[in-house]
Amino acid sequence: MEFNRSAALIAENAKYVEGGVNSNFRIGMQGGPLVFQWGDGPYLIDVDRNRLIDYYCGMGAMVLGYTPPRSAAGGEDSDRQGHPVCRPIGGGV
């Protein structure tokens, strides 16, 4: 797995927000904070196309997971990328 794109985006965001993210929780993540592009079920897919299990579960997945089919069917395209709570996303800073 590589995280070059996430690292570059976090570095760019650091010009505007201390540490490149708006949460002390993500600043302390081992390996550095990641930038996620979308979520699917229990998985988060970052901008480097790594598919990671969201073991924190508090980063938006909660009970139904990311982008559950029945609720996503009525949402807009941006909603289908996953729930934006507590995660850095492209254009989210």
N, C-alpha and C positions, 0 to 999 in steps of 0.2 A: 504494500500500500504506500502510496505517496500522497503528500498533503501540500504540494507546492502552490497550487492555486489558492487554497485556503490561507496559507501563510502570506501570500502576496496581497490578498484582499484585506486581511487583518492589518498588515503593515500600512496599506493605503488608508484604511479607516482610522488608524492611529494618528493621522494628521488632524482629525476632527474630534475624535473621542479618545480619552486616555486609555491606553492599552488596546485600542482597536475594537472594543466591545463595550456594551453598556451594562455589564453585569460582573461583579467581582467573582461570582461563581465560575463563569467561563474563563476568566483570566487565569484562575488557578488550575485549569484542566491540564493534566499531564500531557506533554507533547504540544501544548498550546491550543487556543480555541480554534474550532472549525467553523466553516461557513457551509450551512446546509442548503441544498437546492430544493429538495422536496422530501416528504415522508410517505411511507406506504406500510400500513399495518404497524408492526413493531419496529420497522426499519427507518433509518434516516439515510438519505443519499446526499453526500456532500458535493461541492463543486468540482472535486477531483474524481467524481463518480465512484467513490468508495461506498459500499453498502454496509452500514453499521447497525447493530442492534441497539436500541435505545434502552439500556438497562436502568437509566435514571427514571424513566416513565413519567417524570414530572415535567418534562420538557415539551409537553403538549399532547402526548399520546393518551394519557389517562386510561379509561376503560376500553374505548372502542378502537384504539390505535389511530394512526394517521390516515386521513382520507378514507374513512369507511364508506363503502359504495352507496349505501342508501342516503347518507347525509351529503355526500359529495355530488350526487346526481342533481341536486337543486342548487348547488353553489356556483359561483363564478369561476373562471379559469384560475385566478390567483388562489382561490380557496382549495383547489385541487392539488396545489403544490404542498399542502400540509398546513397544519395549524402553526401560526407564527409566534406563539407565546414562548418566550424564553429561549429563542434560538436566533443567531445571526443569519440573515438571509440576504441574498443579492438584492441590493436596493433598500435594505432595511436599516441602514445607518443614517 
